[in-house]
Amino acid sequence: MSVTKLAYYPGCPSEATALDQHISTEAVFEKLGVELVEVEDWNCCGAAEAENPMLVYALNARNLAIAERASLNIMTPCSICYYNLARTAKALKEDEKLSAEIKGIDSSLEYNGTITAKHVLDVLVNDIGMDELESKIVKKLNIKVAPYYGCYIGRPRETAYDDPDDPVLMDKLIELMGGEVVPFTQMKTLCCGGPLMMTRADIAYDMARTILGTAKSAGADCVALACPLCGMMLDAKQPDIEKALGIKIEMPVVYITQLLGLALGIDASKLGLDKNAVDTKELLGKVV
């Protein structure tokens, strides 16, 4: 294992819609012996302000600079936060003019490129490593899982830690934990509909229904994911989708950190599995 301490950037959803992802991430890394130092006074990654690139760069430069001053790589469990952190780091390292403009806003925004932005999947599989994870696993999942990566997992492509078109890191983790990956390749990186939720809920619901329905048809016991927007759309909004479309889906949706936590022997209550919108009790009964 090549990592023992990281700056941790939980992201805005960690305090509300993705509290289960946040607490399961903290629980898993504590179990693995990796210290997570939450970025002091962190701010939003700017996902809601995407039309103003300078604002997004400045917001992410601040988070990067705080982690850099602590000489720690910065890790986030959110795919959208990772995207914004990674593309900002890349832009500031490659564009001296942009770097100077951002620093000119406030000297505290200076980022020198000495630390790296990481996604939780990258850290688990590529930094901690499969051998180390396997040595810590004490329970087998014994469930069928549809690994859903979402459309942000391969962005930015230049800093991708997995195949952007056919990601496999969650597949590997699921199999390592004794789970079975169901046929789901065509759905892996499709958009969940989350970005359209506020403007075209009808389209968003149909997009999410397709993903959830495919998982159900493939025989999955649950969908696993690593993005809080996808979690909100596929789990929290699932009852609304069922009501709007007059269908029953009843597909549990869990974060990969929740599944890994179970395999590591962490109690379900410490993984937020009582906070999922769709009941997870049947899943818990299959963990041996």
C-alpha positions in Angstrom: 0.0 0.0 0.0 1.5 3.3 -1.1 -0.9 5.7 0.6 -1.4 6.3 4.3 -2.7 9.9 4.4 -4.9 12.0 2.1 -6.6 15.4 2.0 -10.3 14.5 1.9 -12.7 16.7 -0.1 -16.3 15.3 0.6 -18.1 17.8 -1.6 -21.5 19.5 -1.0 -23.7 16.4 -1.3 -21.9 14.8 1.6 -23.9 16.9 4.1 -27.3 16.1 2.6 -28.2 13.8 -0.3 -25.0 11.7 -0.2 -24.5 11.5 3.5 -24.4 7.7 3.1 -21.5 7.9 0.6 -19.6 10.3 2.9 -19.9 8.2 6.1 -19.2 4.9 4.3 -16.1 6.5 2.7 -14.8 7.6 6.1 -15.5 4.2 7.6 -13.8 2.3 4.8 -10.6 4.3 4.9 -10.4 4.1 8.7 -10.7 0.4 8.4 -8.0 0.3 5.8 -5.7 2.4 8.0 -5.6 5.4 5.7 -6.0 8.8 7.4 -8.4 11.2 5.8 -7.7 14.8 6.7 -10.8 16.8 5.7 -9.8 19.9 3.7 -10.1 22.8 6.1 -13.0 25.2 5.3 -13.5 23.5 1.9 -15.8 25.1 -0.7 -18.1 23.9 -3.5 -16.4 22.7 -6.6 -18.6 25.0 -8.7 -20.6 22.4 -10.6 -23.6 24.7 -10.5 -21.5 27.5 -12.0 -20.2 25.7 -15.0 -21.0 28.5 -17.3 -18.4 30.7 -15.6 -15.1 28.9 -16.1 -13.0 31.4 -14.1 -15.3 31.0 -11.1 -15.0 27.2 -11.3 -11.2 27.4 -11.6 -11.0 29.8 -8.7 -13.2 27.6 -6.4 -11.2 24.5 -7.2 -7.9 26.3 -7.0 -8.7 27.2 -3.4 -9.4 23.5 -2.5 -6.2 22.4 -4.3 -4.1 25.1 -2.7 -5.3 24.1 0.8 -4.4 20.5 0.2 -1.1 21.5 -1.4 -0.1 23.5 1.7 -0.5 20.3 3.7 1.5 18.4 1.1 -1.3 15.9 0.6 -3.0 14.5 -2.5 -6.7 15.4 -2.5 -9.3 12.7 -2.8 -13.0 13.0 -3.4 -15.8 10.3 -3.6 -17.8 12.5 -6.0 -17.2 12.1 -9.8 -18.2 15.6 -10.6 -16.0 17.1 -7.9 -13.1 15.0 -9.2 -13.8 16.2 -12.7 -13.6 19.9 -11.6 -10.6 19.4 -9.3 -8.7 17.4 -12.0 -9.4 19.7 -14.9 -8.5 22.8 -12.8 -5.2 21.2 -11.7 -4.4 20.4 -15.3 -5.3 23.9 -16.6 -3.4 25.7 -13.9 -0.3 23.6 -14.5 -0.4 24.0 -18.3 -1.6 27.6 -18.6 0.7 30.2 -16.9 -1.6 33.1 -17.9 -4.6 31.4 -16.3 -2.5 30.5 -13.2 -1.4 34.1 -12.8 -5.0 35.4 -13.3 -6.3 33.1 -10.6 -3.5 34.0 -8.2 -4.2 37.7 -9.0 -7.7 37.2 -7.6 -6.3 36.2 -4.2 -2.8 34.9 -3.3 -4.4 32.1 -1.3 -5.5 30.6 -4.6 -2.0 29.8 -5.8 -1.6 26.2 -6.8 1.8 25.0 -7.9 0.9 21.5 -9.2 2.8 19.5 -6.5 -0.2 17.4 -5.4 -2.8 15.4 -7.4 -6.6 15.2 -7.4 -7.8 11.6 -6.9 -11.2 9.8 -7.1 -12.0 7.3 -4.4 -12.0 4.4 -7.0 -8.5 5.3 -8.2 -7.2 5.4 -4.6 -8.8 2.1 -3.7 -7.8 0.0 -6.7 -4.6 1.7 -8.0 -3.0 3.2 -4.8 -4.1 0.9 -2.0 -4.2 -2.0 -4.4 -6.2 -5.2 -4.9 -3.9 -7.4 -2.8 -4.1 -5.1 0.2 -7.9 -4.9 -0.1 -8.2 -8.7 -0.5 -6.2 -9.2 2.7 -8.7 -7.1 4.7 -11.9 -8.7 3.3 -13.6 -10.8 5.9 -17.1 -11.3 4.4 -18.4 -12.3 0.9 -21.1 -10.3 -0.7 -22.8 -13.2 -2.5 -25.0 -10.8 -4.5 -25.4 -9.8 -8.2 -24.4 -6.3 -8.9 -24.8 -3.9 -11.8 -21.8 -1.5 -11.7 -23.0 1.9 -12.9 -20.1 4.4 -13.4 -22.0 7.3 -14.8 -21.0 9.8 -17.5 -18.4 11.8 -15.4 -16.2 8.8 -14.5 -14.0 9.2 -17.6 -13.6 13.0 -17.4 -11.3 14.6 -18.0 -10.0 12.0 -20.4 -6.4 13.3 -20.2 -6.3 12.3 -16.5 -8.5 9.2 -16.6 -7.6 6.5 -14.1 -9.8 3.9 -15.8 -10.9 3.3 -19.4 -13.2 6.2 -20.1 -15.3 4.2 -22.5 -15.4 0.8 -20.7 -14.4 1.4 -17.1 -13.7 -1.8 -15.0 -12.5 -0.7 -11.5 -15.8 -1.2 -9.8 -16.2 -4.6 -11.6 -12.9 -5.7 -10.2 -13.9 -4.6 -6.7 -17.2 -6.3 -6.9 -15.6 -9.6 -7.9 -12.9 -9.3 -5.3 -15.7 -9.0 -2.7 -17.4 -12.1 -3.8 -20.1 -10.4 -5.8 -21.2 -11.3 -9.4 -21.2 -8.6 -12.1 -24.3 -8.9 -14.2 -24.3 -8.0 -18.0 -24.5 -4.2 -17.9 -21.8 -2.9 -20.2 -24.1 -0.9 -22.5 -25.4 1.1 -19.5 -22.1 1.7 -17.6 -21.4 5.2 -18.7 -24.8 6.5 -19.9 -26.1 9.7 -18.2 -28.5 9.1 -15.3 -30.6 12.1 -16.2 -29.6 14.0 -13.1 -28.5 17.2 -14.9 -32.0 17.5 -16.5 -33.9 16.9 -13.3 -34.8 20.6 -12.8 -35.7 21.4 -16.4 -37.0 18.2 -18.0 -37.9 15.8 -15.3 -39.8 13.6 -17.9 -36.6 13.0 -19.9 -34.6 12.5 -16.7 -37.0 9.9 -15.4 -37.0 8.0 -18.6 -33.2 7.9 -18.7 -33.0 6.7 -15.1 -35.8 4.1 -15.7 -33.7 2.7 -18.6 -30.7 2.2 -16.4 -32.6 0.7 -13.5 -34.8 -1.5 -15.7 -31.7 -2.9 -17.5 -30.2 -3.8 -14.1 -33.4 -5.5 -13.0 -33.7 -7.4 -16.3 -30.1 -8.6 -15.9 -30.9 -10.1 -12.5 -29.1 -7.6 -10.4 -29.7 -7.5 -6.6 -28.5 -3.9 -6.6 -26.9 -1.1 -8.6 -23.5 0.1 -7.4 -22.2 3.6 -8.1 -19.7 6.2 -7.1 -21.4 9.5 -7.9 -23.8 11.4 -5.6 -25.8 12.9 -8.4 -26.4 9.5 -9.8 -27.2 8.3 -6.3 -29.8 11.0 -6.0 -31.3 10.2 -9.4 -31.4 6.4 -9.2 -32.1 6.0 -5.5 -33.7 9.0 -4.0 -35.8 9.8 -7.0 -36.7 6.1 -7.7 -40.1 6.3 -5.9 -40.9 9.5 -7.9 -40.0 7.7 -11.1 -42.2 4.8 -10.2 -45.1 7.1 -9.5 -44.7 9.2 -12.6 -44.3 6.3 -15.0 -46.8 4.0 -13.2 -44.2 1.2 -12.8 -42.5 -0.8 -10.0 -38.7 -1.0 -10.0 -37.7 -1.6 -6.4 -34.0 -1.7 -7.2 -31.6 -1.0 -4.3 -28.9 1.5 -5.3 -25.8 1.6 -3.1 -22.4 3.3 -3.2 -19.4 1.1 -3.9 -17.9 2.2 -0.5 -21.0 0.8 1.2 -20.4 -2.6 -0.4 -16.7 -2.6 0.3 -17.5 -1.6 3.9 -19.7 -4.7 4.3 -17.0 -6.9 2.9 -14.5 -5.4 5.3 -16.8 -6.4 8.2 -18.0 -2.8 9.0 -21.5 -2.7 10.6 -24.2 -1.6 8.2 -25.3 1.3 10.5 -21.8 2.8 10.1 -22.1 2.7 6.3 -25.4 4.6 6.0 -27.3 1.6 4.6 -30.3 2.7 6.7 -30.3 6.0 4.8 -30.9 4.6 1.3 -34.3 5.4 -0.2 -34.8 1.9 -1.5 -34.6 -0.7 1.2 -31.3 -2.6 1.5 -32.3 -5.3 4.0 -32.4 -8.1 1.5 -28.8 -7.2 0.4 -27.6 -7.4 4.0 -29.1 -10.8 4.4 -27.0 -12.2 1.6 -23.6 -11.0 3.0 -21.9 -14.0 4.6 
